[in-house]
């Protein structure tokens, strides 16, 4: 099985070794755009958001210019 840089191609055995965590902090991330496979392009950490509950955070969708 081919293993890529971004983790596609995880086997069932690999997933068994994964550790799932509960969200505790919310980070503000600045980025240029969403790339293929929902990856951020040119991202950088901009700080922590103490005003947001981690369980309420969802991916924001913006309209693209036509």
C-alpha beads as a LAMMPS data file, in Angstrom:
LAMMPS data file: protein, C-alpha beads

66 atoms
65 bonds

1 atom types
1 bond types

-500.0 500.0 xlo xhi
-500.0 500.0 ylo yhi
-500.0 500.0 zlo zhi

Masses

1 110.0

Atoms # bond

1 1 1 0.000 0.000 0.000
2 1 1 1.358 3.409 -0.973
3 1 1 1.732 5.841 1.922
4 1 1 1.524 9.483 1.015
5 1 1 2.835 12.509 2.815
6 1 1 -0.627 13.462 4.105
7 1 1 -1.723 10.133 5.551
8 1 1 -4.075 8.803 2.894
9 1 1 -3.705 5.102 2.673
10 1 1 -3.899 4.260 6.374
11 1 1 -4.527 0.582 6.831
12 1 1 -7.002 -0.889 9.324
13 1 1 -4.002 -1.853 11.482
14 1 1 -2.714 1.746 11.397
15 1 1 -6.105 3.087 12.473
16 1 1 -6.116 0.710 15.455
17 1 1 -2.938 2.436 16.701
18 1 1 -4.386 5.953 16.345
19 1 1 -5.149 7.914 19.499
20 1 1 -8.328 9.991 19.279
21 1 1 -8.468 13.128 21.417
22 1 1 -11.228 15.393 22.680
23 1 1 -10.992 19.039 21.602
24 1 1 -9.811 21.317 24.404
25 1 1 -8.478 24.418 22.630
26 1 1 -9.465 26.445 19.575
27 1 1 -6.721 27.844 17.373
28 1 1 -7.123 30.749 14.956
29 1 1 -5.383 29.755 11.703
30 1 1 -4.746 32.115 8.803
31 1 1 -4.411 30.522 5.365
32 1 1 -4.395 31.319 1.678
33 1 1 -6.876 28.708 0.469
34 1 1 -8.313 25.213 0.851
35 1 1 -6.321 22.855 -1.369
36 1 1 -7.343 19.412 -2.615
37 1 1 -8.518 16.901 -0.023
38 1 1 -9.404 19.688 2.437
39 1 1 -5.808 20.668 3.183
40 1 1 -4.918 24.269 4.019
41 1 1 -2.458 26.019 1.738
42 1 1 0.068 28.452 3.282
43 1 1 -1.337 28.234 6.795
44 1 1 0.006 29.882 9.939
45 1 1 -0.965 29.928 13.593
46 1 1 -2.540 33.256 14.581
47 1 1 -3.432 32.594 18.229
48 1 1 -5.814 30.809 20.558
49 1 1 -9.519 31.635 20.793
50 1 1 -10.623 31.561 24.416
51 1 1 -14.077 32.888 23.444
52 1 1 -15.027 29.737 21.470
53 1 1 -16.166 26.335 22.716
54 1 1 -14.108 23.684 20.864
55 1 1 -17.212 21.513 20.373
56 1 1 -18.956 24.315 18.450
57 1 1 -16.251 24.817 15.821
58 1 1 -17.052 23.796 12.250
59 1 1 -15.338 24.317 8.913
60 1 1 -16.326 27.701 7.498
61 1 1 -17.453 27.810 3.878
62 1 1 -16.813 30.972 1.904
63 1 1 -18.202 31.824 -1.502
64 1 1 -15.611 31.991 -4.229
65 1 1 -15.381 34.897 -6.653
66 1 1 -16.854 34.176 -10.084

Bonds

1 1 1 2
2 1 2 3
3 1 3 4
4 1 4 5
5 1 5 6
6 1 6 7
7 1 7 8
8 1 8 9
9 1 9 10
10 1 10 11
11 1 11 12
12 1 12 13
13 1 13 14
14 1 14 15
15 1 15 16
16 1 16 17
17 1 17 18
18 1 18 19
19 1 19 20
20 1 20 21
21 1 21 22
22 1 22 23
23 1 23 24
24 1 24 25
25 1 25 26
26 1 26 27
27 1 27 28
28 1 28 29
29 1 29 30
30 1 30 31
31 1 31 32
32 1 32 33
33 1 33 34
34 1 34 35
35 1 35 36
36 1 36 37
37 1 37 38
38 1 38 39
39 1 39 40
40 1 40 41
41 1 41 42
42 1 42 43
43 1 43 44
44 1 44 45
45 1 45 46
46 1 46 47
47 1 47 48
48 1 48 49
49 1 49 50
50 1 50 51
51 1 51 52
52 1 52 53
53 1 53 54
54 1 54 55
55 1 55 56
56 1 56 57
57 1 57 58
58 1 58 59
59 1 59 60
60 1 60 61
61 1 61 62
62 1 62 63
63 1 63 64
64 1 64 65
65 1 65 66
